[in-house]
């Protein structure tokens, strides 16, 4: 295989890993953020936690996999992004740690105050990564200051520009909706009805944020790069999100979940289509942008990585699919069925 083909292939594979992470971990974050607001009684909150209890840690692995793949396939991209975005990524990891600890320690004491504190920590630990990821991807789409030595010349506050913040809040809003739709599939009884009612309100907010981000993206990015049309993919993403409202309002939970999931997938595809062949566009000088060609590992390295990926990715996907199949049943708030 040619060097150029391998570079493009690994750009696509990393895009697929990010898409998988957003799709799977997106509803985990959404469920975590919704926990203190949807669950009024301990049994309800436990049922909400149990809905993702068997899968959240497996979904989280996708993030570490994409980080490792970036390090191996595009070391220059990894070096610039992880050094330049250090504080932001530190906050992301802190959020993941807070969430993981809270899941484990929540049931160590039956005291309602103890459990309530950890419920809120789960919400905070879910919000932080979702918001930070939204800010980071918005800035990567818009471009960041990079010099001729491939070094990020900004700081943490450079990322907190209006477009980056809008990207962060939009991601949080979509993940909240994604999480509510997932709970609609997993819960039963009165709690399920409460979730479905809540999802209608979340859809309005998520759609408003998404439309605002779409307009801002078109004005700030497509015009700046002299791209006349955003293409069919982002238009389809917006249309699908609008269509999701119909299914949510008619309590068609499966279709509502699929629609929002497709929106997330198409939004991520839009991001990578916008940037290709760039991986980190430079706002200082377009010629200093990191691309798949000047940021990649050697041809030999990419060849070996491709063989490894060909063997192990299908195994991982099969195992994760089996996990979801085994834990596919709905969850009740009946104490006899709950796992603490």
KOLFI-462241 format. One record per residue (C-alpha): x, y, z; residue number from 1; residue in three letters. Coordinates in steps of 0.5 Angstrom, whole numbers, plus 2048, in hexadecimal, padded with zeros to 3 digits. Last residue first. Layout:
N
    x    y    z    i   aa
    X    Y    Z  NUM  Ala
...
//
This chain:
340
    x    y    z    i   aa
  7CC  7FC  858  340  Unk
  7C8  7F8  853  339  Unk
  7C1  7F9  853  338  Unk
  7BC  7F4  851  337  Unk
  7B9  7F3  858  336  Unk
  7B9  7FA  859  335  Unk
  7B4  7FB  854  334  Unk
  7B6  801  850  333  Unk
  7B6  7FD  84A  332  Unk
  7BB  7FC  844  331  Unk
  7B9  7FA  83D  330  Unk
  7BD  7F4  83A  329  Unk
  7C3  7F5  835  328  Unk
  7C9  7F3  83A  327  Unk
  7CB  7ED  836  326  Unk
  7CA  7F0  82F  325  Unk
  7CE  7F6  831  324  Unk
  7D4  7F2  834  323  Unk
  7D4  7EE  82D  322  Unk
  7D4  7F4  829  321  Unk
  7DA  7F6  82D  320  Unk
  7DD  7EF  82C  319  Unk
  7DC  7F0  825  318  Unk
  7DF  7F7  824  317  Unk
  7E5  7F5  828  316  Unk
  7E6  7EF  824  315  Unk
  7E5  7F2  81D  314  Unk
  7EA  7F8  820  313  Unk
  7F0  7F3  821  312  Unk
  7F2  7EF  81B  311  Unk
  7F1  7F5  816  310  Unk
  7F4  7FA  81B  309  Unk
  7FA  7F6  81C  308  Unk
  7FB  7F6  815  307  Unk
  7FA  7FD  814  306  Unk
  7FF  7FF  819  305  Unk
  804  7FB  816  304  Unk
  803  7FF  80F  303  Unk
  803  805  813  302  Unk
  80A  804  816  301  Unk
  80D  802  810  300  Unk
  80A  808  80C  299  Unk
  80D  80D  812  298  Unk
  809  811  817  297  Unk
  804  816  815  296  Unk
  804  81E  816  295  Unk
  807  821  80F  294  Unk
  802  81D  80B  293  Unk
  7FC  81C  80F  292  Unk
  7FC  823  810  291  Unk
  7FF  828  815  290  Unk
  7FD  82F  813  289  Unk
  803  834  812  288  Unk
  802  836  80B  287  Unk
  7FB  838  80D  286  Unk
  7FF  83E  811  285  Unk
  7FD  840  818  284  Unk
  7F6  83D  818  283  Unk
  7F9  836  817  282  Unk
  7F5  830  816  281  Unk
  7F6  82A  81A  280  Unk
  7F5  823  817  279  Unk
  7F5  826  810  278  Unk
  7F3  821  80A  277  Unk
  7ED  822  80B  276  Unk
  7EB  827  810  275  Unk
  7E4  828  80D  274  Unk
  7E3  821  80C  273  Unk
  7E5  81F  813  272  Unk
  7E0  824  816  271  Unk
  7DA  822  812  270  Unk
  7DB  81A  813  269  Unk
  7DB  81C  81B  268  Unk
  7D4  820  819  267  Unk
  7D2  81A  815  266  Unk
  7D3  815  81B  265  Unk
  7D0  819  820  264  Unk
  7CA  81B  81C  263  Unk
  7C9  813  81B  262  Unk
  7C9  812  822  261  Unk
  7C4  817  823  260  Unk
  7C0  814  81E  259  Unk
  7C1  80D  820  258  Unk
  7BF  80F  827  257  Unk
  7B8  812  825  256  Unk
  7B7  80C  820  255  Unk
  7B7  807  826  254  Unk
  7B3  80B  82B  253  Unk
  7AD  80D  827  252  Unk
  7AA  811  82C  251  Unk
  7A6  815  827  250  Unk
  7A9  81B  829  249  Unk
  7B0  818  829  248  Unk
  7AF  815  822  247  Unk
  7AD  81C  81F  246  Unk
  7B3  820  823  245  Unk
  7B8  81B  820  244  Unk
  7B6  81E  819  243  Unk
  7B9  824  81B  242  Unk
  7BF  820  81D  241  Unk
  7BF  81D  816  240  Unk
  7BF  823  812  239  Unk
  7C5  826  816  238  Unk
  7C9  820  814  237  Unk
  7C7  820  80D  236  Unk
  7C9  827  80C  235  Unk
  7CF  825  80F  234  Unk
  7D0  81F  80A  233  Unk
  7CE  823  804  232  Unk
  7D3  828  803  231  Unk
  7D5  82E  807  230  Unk
  7D5  832  800  229  Unk
  7D9  838  7FE  228  Unk
  7E0  836  801  227  Unk
  7E4  83C  801  226  Unk
  7E8  83A  807  225  Unk
  7E5  840  80B  224  Unk
  7DE  83F  808  223  Unk
  7DE  838  80B  222  Unk
  7E1  839  811  221  Unk
  7DE  83F  815  220  Unk
  7D8  840  811  219  Unk
  7D6  838  810  218  Unk
  7D8  837  817  217  Unk
  7D4  83C  81A  216  Unk
  7CE  83A  817  215  Unk
  7CF  833  819  214  Unk
  7D1  835  820  213  Unk
  7CA  839  820  212  Unk
  7C6  833  81D  211  Unk
  7C9  82E  822  210  Unk
  7C8  832  828  209  Unk
  7C1  833  826  208  Unk
  7C0  82C  825  207  Unk
  7C3  82A  82B  206  Unk
  7BE  82E  82F  205  Unk
  7B8  82C  82C  204  Unk
  7BA  825  82C  203  Unk
  7BB  825  834  202  Unk
  7B4  828  835  201  Unk
  7B1  822  831  200  Unk
  7B6  81D  835  199  Unk
  7B4  81F  83B  198  Unk
  7AD  81C  83A  197  Unk
  7B0  816  837  196  Unk
  7B4  815  83E  195  Unk
  7AE  816  842  194  Unk
  7AA  811  83E  193  Unk
  7B0  80C  83F  192  Unk
  7B1  80E  847  191  Unk
  7A9  80C  847  190  Unk
  7AA  805  845  189  Unk
  7B0  802  841  188  Unk
  7B7  804  83F  187  Unk
  7BC  802  83A  186  Unk
  7BA  805  834  185  Unk
  7B7  80C  836  184  Unk
  7BE  80C  83A  183  Unk
  7C1  80C  834  182  Unk
  7BD  812  831  181  Unk
  7BF  816  837  180  Unk
  7C6  814  836  179  Unk
  7C6  817  82F  178  Unk
  7C2  81D  831  177  Unk
  7C7  81F  836  176  Unk
  7CD  81D  831  175  Unk
  7CA  822  82C  174  Unk
  7CA  827  832  173  Unk
  7D1  826  834  172  Unk
  7D3  826  82D  171  Unk
  7D0  82D  82C  170  Unk
  7D3  830  832  169  Unk
  7DA  82E  830  168  Unk
  7D9  830  829  167  Unk
  7D6  837  82B  166  Unk
  7DC  838  830  165  Unk
  7E1  836  82A  164  Unk
  7DD  83B  826  163  Unk
  7DD  841  82B  162  Unk
  7E5  840  82D  161  Unk
  7E7  83C  833  160  Unk
  7EC  838  82F  159  Unk
  7F1  83E  82F  158  Unk
  7F0  83E  837  157  Unk
  7F4  837  837  156  Unk
  7FA  83A  834  155  Unk
  7FC  83C  82D  154  Unk
  802  83B  829  153  Unk
  801  833  827  152  Unk
  807  831  824  151  Unk
  808  82E  81D  150  Unk
  80F  831  81D  149  Unk
  80C  836  817  148  Unk
  807  839  81D  147  Unk
  800  836  81F  146  Unk
  7FB  83B  821  145  Unk
  7F4  837  821  144  Unk
  7EF  835  81B  143  Unk
  7E8  836  81B  142  Unk
  7E6  82E  81A  141  Unk
  7EC  82D  81F  140  Unk
  7E9  832  824  139  Unk
  7E2  82F  823  138  Unk
  7E5  828  825  137  Unk
  7E8  82B  82B  136  Unk
  7E2  82E  82E  135  Unk
  7DE  828  82D  134  Unk
  7E3  824  830  133  Unk
  7E3  828  836  132  Unk
  7DC  829  837  131  Unk
  7DB  821  837  130  Unk
  7E1  820  83B  129  Unk
  7DE  825  840  128  Unk
  7D7  823  840  127  Unk
  7D8  81B  842  126  Unk
  7DC  81C  848  125  Unk
  7D8  822  84A  124  Unk
  7D1  81E  84A  123  Unk
  7D5  818  84D  122  Unk
  7D7  81D  853  121  Unk
  7D0  81F  853  120  Unk
  7CE  817  855  119  Unk
  7D4  817  859  118  Unk
  7D1  81C  85E  117  Unk
  7CA  819  85E  116  Unk
  7CD  812  860  115  Unk
  7D1  815  866  114  Unk
  7CB  819  868  113  Unk
  7C6  814  867  112  Unk
  7CA  80F  86C  111  Unk
  7CA  808  869  110  Unk
  7D2  808  869  109  Unk
  7D7  805  864  108  Unk
  7D1  805  85E  107  Unk
  7D4  80C  85B  106  Unk
  7DB  80A  85C  105  Unk
  7DC  806  855  104  Unk
  7D8  80A  851  103  Unk
  7DB  811  854  102  Unk
  7E2  80E  853  101  Unk
  7E1  80D  84C  100  Unk
  7DD  814  84B   99  Unk
  7E3  818  84E   98  Unk
  7E8  814  84A   97  Unk
  7E5  816  844   96  Unk
  7E4  81D  846   95  Unk
  7EB  81E  848   94  Unk
  7ED  81B  841   93  Unk
  7E9  820  83D   92  Unk
  7EC  826  842   91  Unk
  7F3  823  840   90  Unk
  7F1  823  839   89  Unk
  7EF  82B  839   88  Unk
  7F6  82C  83D   87  Unk
  7FA  829  838   86  Unk
  7F7  82B  832   85  Unk
  7FE  82E  82F   84  Unk
  802  828  831   83  Unk
  7FC  822  830   82  Unk
  7FB  826  829   81  Unk
  802  827  827   80  Unk
  805  820  829   79  Unk
  7FF  81C  826   78  Unk
  7FF  820  81F   77  Unk
  806  81F  81F   76  Unk
  806  817  821   75  Unk
  800  816  81C   74  Unk
  800  80E  81B   73  Unk
  802  80C  822   72  Unk
  800  812  826   71  Unk
  7F9  813  822   70  Unk
  7F8  80B  823   69  Unk
  7F9  80C  82B   68  Unk
  7F5  812  82C   67  Unk
  7EF  80E  828   66  Unk
  7F0  808  82C   65  Unk
  7F0  80C  832   64  Unk
  7E9  80F  830   63  Unk
  7E6  809  82E   62  Unk
  7E8  806  835   61  Unk
  7E2  80A  838   60  Unk
  7DD  806  834   59  Unk
  7DF  800  838   58  Unk
  7DF  804  83F   57  Unk
  7D8  806  83D   56  Unk
  7D5  7FF  83B   55  Unk
  7D3  7FB  841   54  Unk
  7D1  801  845   53  Unk
  7CD  805  840   52  Unk
  7C6  803  841   51  Unk
  7C8  801  848   50  Unk
  7CA  809  84A   49  Unk
  7C2  80B  848   48  Unk
  7C0  805  84C   47  Unk
  7C4  807  852   46  Unk
  7C1  80E  851   45  Unk
  7BA  80C  851   44  Unk
  7BB  807  857   43  Unk
  7BE  80D  85B   42  Unk
  7B8  811  85A   41  Unk
  7B7  818  855   40  Unk
  7BB  815  850   39  Unk
  7BB  81A  849   38  Unk
  7BF  820  84C   37  Unk
  7C4  81D  850   36  Unk
  7C6  817  84A   35  Unk
  7C5  81C  844   34  Unk
  7CC  81D  843   33  Unk
  7CE  816  844   32  Unk
  7C9  814  83F   31  Unk
  7CC  819  83A   30  Unk
  7D3  817  83B   29  Unk
  7D1  810  83A   28  Unk
  7CD  812  834   27  Unk
  7D3  815  831   26  Unk
  7D8  80F  833   25  Unk
  7D5  80B  82D   24  Unk
  7D4  80F  828   23  Unk
  7D9  814  829   22  Unk
  7DE  80F  82A   21  Unk
  7DC  80B  824   20  Unk
  7DD  811  820   19  Unk
  7E4  813  823   18  Unk
  7E6  80C  821   17  Unk
  7E3  80C  81A   16  Unk
  7E7  813  819   15  Unk
  7ED  810  81C   14  Unk
  7EC  80A  816   13  Unk
  7EB  80F  811   12  Unk
  7F2  813  812   11  Unk
  7F5  80C  813   10  Unk
  7F3  80B  80C    9  Unk
  7F5  811  809    8  Unk
  7FC  810  80C    7  Unk
  7FC  809  809    6  Unk
  7FA  80B  802    5  Unk
  7FF  811  802    4  Unk
  805  80C  804    3  Unk
  802  807  7FE    2  Unk
  800  800  800    1  Unk
//
